[in-house]
Amino acid sequence: MTHPTTAETIRWEQDDEGVVTLVLDDPGQSANTMNAAFIDSLDTIADRVEAERDAIRGIIVTSAKKTFFAGGDLNDLLQVGPGQAQEVYEKNLRVKRALRRIETLGKPVVAAINGAALGGGLEIALACHHRIALDVPGPASASPRSPWACFPAAGASPVPYDCSASPTRCSSGCSRARDTAPCAPGRRGWCMTS
């Protein structure tokens, strides 16, 4: 039996064994995006995860949409002006801190990726300890920031990307791993992106 509750864009479902499923589901959009409602919901969920830590055995992060997460909300991004740099920075820090709080809870966190994980969606997936992706046509995951000389706002840049599935295609969606040399012992199959 599940016990569902909702933070505006993230639904919390907890079964009787203590497994929490966080369902990304923005009711006002066809795709989940990094907007103010999501950031508020993520903060609320991180608070609850910490408060209920002892009752949680593990966490699954998934989506109710066809895409796992589409990244930044373009409507919001198009309205940002140069004078709002500090505000945007603070929002990005909130996301980074909330994801880090969930990641370091001491419980296993798995991303069940049921569609494209783009931009911030890739960062959400990388904040999880394990990622399981549905094999569907189209881009599985990507960080579209490279052509624009941007870097990941929620802290994914120092995260190792799993390249073990194919030496020429890592899970970040890049066409090839930047460093194909063997990694440290016990970490073979992982590459660092920069």
KATA-V433371 format. One record per pair of residues at least 12 apart in sequence whose C-alpha atoms are under 10 Angstrom apart, sorted by the first residue. I is the first residue (numbers start at 1). J is the second residue. D is the distance in whole Angstrom. If there is no record, write none. Layout:
BEGIN
<<I J D> <I J D>>
END
This chain:
BEGIN
<<1 13 9> <1 14 8> <1 15 5> <1 16 6> <1 17 9> <2 14 5> <2 15 4> <2 16 7> <2 17 10> <2 18 10> <2 19 9> <2 20 9> <2 21 9> <3 15 6> <3 16 8> <3 20 9> <4 20 9> <4 21 9> <4 22 10> <5 22 10> <6 22 9> <6 23 9> <6 25 10> <6 41 9> <6 44 10> <6 45 9> <7 22 10> <7 24 10> <7 25 10> <7 26 10> <7 37 9> <7 38 9> <7 40 8> <7 41 5> <7 42 8> <7 43 9> <7 44 7> <7 45 7> <8 24 10> <8 25 8> <8 26 7> <8 27 8> <8 28 10> <8 37 7> <8 38 7> <8 39 10> <8 40 8> <8 41 6> <8 42 9> <8 44 9> <9 22 10> <9 23 8> <9 24 6> <9 25 5> <9 26 4> <9 27 7> <9 28 9> <9 29 10> <9 32 8> <9 33 10> <9 35 10> <9 36 10> <9 37 7> <9 38 6> <9 39 9> <9 40 9> <9 41 6> <9 42 8> <10 22 6> <10 23 5> <10 24 5> <10 25 6> <10 26 7> <10 27 10> <10 32 10> <10 37 9> <10 38 7> <10 39 10> <10 40 10> <10 41 6> <10 42 7> <10 44 9> <10 45 8> <10 61 10> <10 62 10> <10 63 9> <10 64 10> <11 23 5> <11 24 6> <11 25 7> <11 26 9> <11 41 9> <11 45 9> <11 61 10> <11 62 10> <11 63 9> <11 64 9> <12 24 9> <12 45 8> <12 48 10> <12 49 10> <12 59 10> <12 60 10> <12 61 10> <13 59 10> <13 60 10> <14 55 10> <14 56 8> <14 57 10> <14 58 10> <14 59 9> <14 60 10> <15 56 10> <16 55 10> <16 56 10> <17 55 9> <17 56 8> <17 57 7> <17 58 9> <18 52 10> <18 53 10> <18 54 9> <18 55 6> <18 56 5> <18 57 5> <18 58 7> <18 59 9> <19 55 9> <19 56 6> <19 57 5> <19 58 5> <19 59 6> <19 60 8> <19 107 10> <19 108 10> <19 109 10> <20 49 9> <20 55 10> <20 56 7> <20 57 8> <20 58 6> <20 59 5> <20 60 6> <20 61 9> <20 109 9> <21 58 9> <21 59 6> <21 60 5> <21 61 6> <21 62 7> <21 63 10> <21 109 10> <21 110 9> <21 111 10> <21 112 10> <22 42 10> <22 45 9> <22 59 7> <22 60 6> <22 61 5> <22 62 6> <22 63 8> <22 64 10> <22 111 9> <23 60 8> <23 61 6> <23 62 5> <23 63 5> <23 64 6> <23 65 9> <23 68 10> <23 112 10> <24 38 9> <24 41 10> <24 42 10> <24 61 7> <24 62 6> <24 63 4> <24 64 6> <24 65 8> <24 68 8> <24 69 8> <25 38 9> <25 62 9> <25 63 6> <25 64 5> <25 65 7> <25 68 9> <25 69 9> <26 38 8> <26 41 10> <26 63 9> <26 64 9> <26 65 9> <27 64 10> <27 65 10> <29 65 9> <30 64 10> <30 65 7> <30 66 8> <30 67 9> <30 70 10> <31 63 9> <31 64 9> <31 65 6> <31 66 7> <31 67 6> <31 68 8> <31 69 7> <31 70 6> <31 71 9> <31 73 9> <32 63 8> <32 64 9> <32 65 7> <32 66 9> <32 67 7> <32 68 7> <32 69 5> <32 70 6> <32 71 8> <32 72 9> <32 73 8> <32 117 10> <32 121 9> <33 67 10> <33 68 9> <33 69 6> <33 70 5> <33 71 5> <33 72 5> <33 73 5> <33 74 9> <33 76 10> <33 118 9> <33 119 10> <33 120 8> <33 121 8> <34 69 8> <34 70 8> <34 71 6> <34 72 5> <34 73 5> <34 74 9> <34 76 9> <34 77 10> <34 91 10> <34 92 10> <34 95 9> <34 119 9> <34 120 7> <34 121 8> <35 71 9> <35 72 7> <35 73 6> <35 74 9> <35 75 9> <35 76 7> <35 77 9> <35 91 9> <36 73 9> <36 76 9> <36 91 8> <38 95 9> <39 91 7> <39 92 9> <39 94 7> <39 95 6> <39 96 10> <39 98 9> <40 91 10> <40 94 9> <40 95 9> <40 98 10> <41 98 10> <42 94 9> <42 95 7> <42 97 10> <42 98 6> <42 99 8> <42 102 10> <43 94 7> <43 95 8> <43 97 9> <43 98 6> <43 99 9> <43 101 9> <43 102 10> <44 98 9> <45 98 8> <45 99 10> <45 101 10> <45 102 9> <46 97 9> <46 98 6> <46 99 7> <46 100 9> <46 101 6> <46 102 6> <46 103 10> <46 105 9> <47 98 8> <47 101 9> <47 102 9> <48 102 10> <49 101 9> <49 102 7> <49 105 8> <50 101 8> <50 102 8> <50 104 10> <50 105 7> <53 102 10> <53 105 7> <53 106 9> <53 107 8> <54 107 10> <56 105 10> <56 106 10> <56 107 7> <56 108 10> <57 106 9> <57 107 6> <57 108 8> <57 109 10> <58 105 10> <58 106 9> <58 107 5> <58 108 5> <58 109 6> <58 110 8> <59 102 9> <59 103 10> <59 107 7> <59 108 6> <59 109 5> <59 110 6> <59 111 9> <59 128 9> <59 129 10> <60 108 8> <60 109 6> <60 110 5> <60 111 6> <60 112 7> <60 113 10> <60 128 9> <60 130 10> <60 131 10> <61 109 7> <61 110 6> <61 111 5> <61 112 6> <61 113 8> <61 124 9> <61 125 8> <61 128 8> <61 131 9> <62 110 9> <62 111 6> <62 112 5> <62 113 6> <62 114 7> <62 115 10> <62 125 9> <62 132 10> <63 111 9> <63 112 8> <63 113 7> <63 114 7> <63 115 8> <64 114 9> <64 115 10> <65 114 8> <65 115 8> <65 116 10> <66 113 10> <66 114 7> <66 115 6> <66 116 8> <67 113 8> <67 114 7> <67 115 4> <67 116 5> <67 117 7> <67 118 9> <67 121 9> <67 140 9> <68 111 9> <68 112 9> <68 113 6> <68 114 6> <68 115 5> <68 116 5> <68 117 5> <68 118 8> <68 121 7> <68 122 9> <68 124 10> <68 125 9> <68 133 10> <68 140 9> <68 141 9> <69 113 9> <69 114 9> <69 115 8> <69 116 7> <69 117 5> <69 118 6> <69 119 8> <69 120 7> <69 121 5> <69 122 8> <69 123 10> <69 124 8> <69 125 9> <69 141 9> <70 115 9> <70 116 7> <70 117 6> <70 118 5> <70 119 7> <70 120 7> <70 121 6> <70 122 9> <70 141 10> <70 142 10> <71 116 10> <71 117 8> <71 118 5> <71 119 5> <71 120 4> <71 121 5> <71 122 8> <71 123 9> <71 124 10> <71 142 10> <71 143 9> <71 144 9> <72 118 9> <72 119 7> <72 120 6> <72 121 9> <73 120 10> <88 153 9> <89 153 8> <89 154 10> <91 153 9> <91 154 9> <92 152 9> <92 153 5> <92 154 6> <92 155 9> <93 153 8> <93 154 7> <93 155 9> <94 154 8> <95 120 9> <95 123 10> <95 124 9> <95 153 8> <95 154 6> <95 155 9> <96 123 9> <96 124 9> <96 127 9> <96 152 10> <96 153 7> <96 154 4> <96 155 6> <96 156 9> <97 154 8> <97 155 9> <98 154 9> <99 123 9> <99 124 7> <99 125 10> <99 126 10> <99 127 6> <99 128 9> <99 154 8> <99 155 9> <100 124 10> <100 127 7> <100 128 9> <100 154 9> <100 155 9> <101 127 10> <102 127 8> <102 128 8> <103 124 10> <103 126 10> <103 127 6> <103 128 6> <103 129 7> <104 127 9> <104 128 10> <104 129 10> <107 129 9> <108 128 8> <108 129 6> <108 130 8> <109 125 10> <109 127 8> <109 128 5> <109 129 5> <109 130 7> <109 131 9> <110 125 8> <110 126 10> <110 127 9> <110 128 5> <110 129 6> <110 130 5> <110 131 6> <110 132 7> <111 124 8> <111 125 6> <111 126 8> <111 127 9> <111 128 6> <111 129 8> <111 130 6> <111 131 5> <111 132 6> <111 133 8> <112 125 8> <112 128 10> <112 130 9> <112 131 6> <112 132 5> <112 133 6> <112 134 8> <113 125 8> <113 131 7> <113 132 6> <113 133 4> <113 134 6> <113 135 9> <113 140 8> <113 141 9> <114 132 8> <114 133 6> <114 134 5> <114 135 8> <114 136 8> <114 140 9> <115 133 7> <115 134 7> <115 135 8> <115 136 7> <115 137 9> <115 138 9> <115 139 8> <115 140 6> <115 141 8> <116 133 9> <116 134 9> <116 136 9> <116 137 10> <116 138 8> <116 139 6> <116 140 5> <116 141 5> <116 142 8> <117 133 9> <117 139 8> <117 140 6> <117 141 5> <117 142 7> <117 143 9> <117 172 9> <117 173 9> <118 139 8> <118 140 8> <118 141 5> <118 142 5> <118 143 6> <118 144 7> <118 172 9> <118 173 9> <119 141 8> <119 142 6> <119 143 5> <119 144 6> <119 145 7> <119 151 10> <119 152 8> <119 153 9> <119 154 10> <119 156 10> <119 172 10> <120 142 9> <120 143 8> <120 144 10> <120 152 8> <120 153 8> <120 154 7> <120 155 10> <120 156 9> <121 141 8> <121 142 9> <121 143 9> <122 140 9> <122 141 6> <122 142 7> <122 143 7> <122 152 10> <122 154 10> <122 156 8> <122 171 9> <122 172 7> <122 173 9> <123 141 10> <123 142 10> <123 143 9> <123 152 8> <123 153 9> <123 154 7> <123 155 7> <123 156 5> <123 157 9> <123 159 9> <123 172 10> <124 154 8> <124 155 10> <124 156 9> <125 141 9> <125 156 10> <125 172 10> <126 155 9> <126 156 7> <126 157 10> <126 159 7> <126 160 8> <126 161 8> <126 162 10> <126 171 10> <126 172 9> <127 154 9> <127 155 9> <127 156 8> <127 159 8> <131 162 10> <131 171 10> <133 171 10> <139 173 7> <140 171 8> <140 172 8> <140 173 7> <141 170 10> <141 171 7> <141 172 6> <141 173 5> <141 174 9> <142 170 10> <142 171 8> <142 172 5> <142 173 5> <142 174 7> <143 156 10> <143 172 7> <143 173 7> <143 174 8> <144 173 9> <144 174 10> <146 194 10> <151 194 9> <152 194 10> <156 193 9> <156 194 10> <157 192 8> <157 193 6> <157 194 6> <158 192 7> <158 193 7> <158 194 7> <159 190 10> <159 191 9> <159 192 7> <159 193 8> <159 194 9> <160 172 10> <160 187 10> <160 189 10> <160 190 6> <160 191 6> <160 192 5> <160 193 7> <160 194 10> <161 173 10> <161 177 9> <161 189 9> <161 190 6> <161 191 5> <161 192 6> <161 193 7> <162 177 9> <162 187 9> <162 188 9> <162 189 6> <162 190 5> <162 191 7> <162 192 9> <163 176 9> <163 177 7> <163 180 9> <163 188 9> <163 189 5> <163 190 5> <163 191 6> <163 192 10> <164 187 10> <164 188 8> <164 189 4> <164 190 7> <164 191 9> <165 189 8> <166 189 9> <167 179 10> <167 180 7> <167 189 8> <167 190 10> <167 191 10> <168 180 8> <170 189 9> <170 190 8> <170 191 8> <171 190 10> <172 193 9> <174 193 10> <177 189 10> <177 190 9> <177 191 7> <177 192 8> <177 193 8> <178 191 7> <178 192 8> <178 193 7> <178 194 9> <179 191 6> <179 192 7> <179 193 8> <180 192 10>>
END
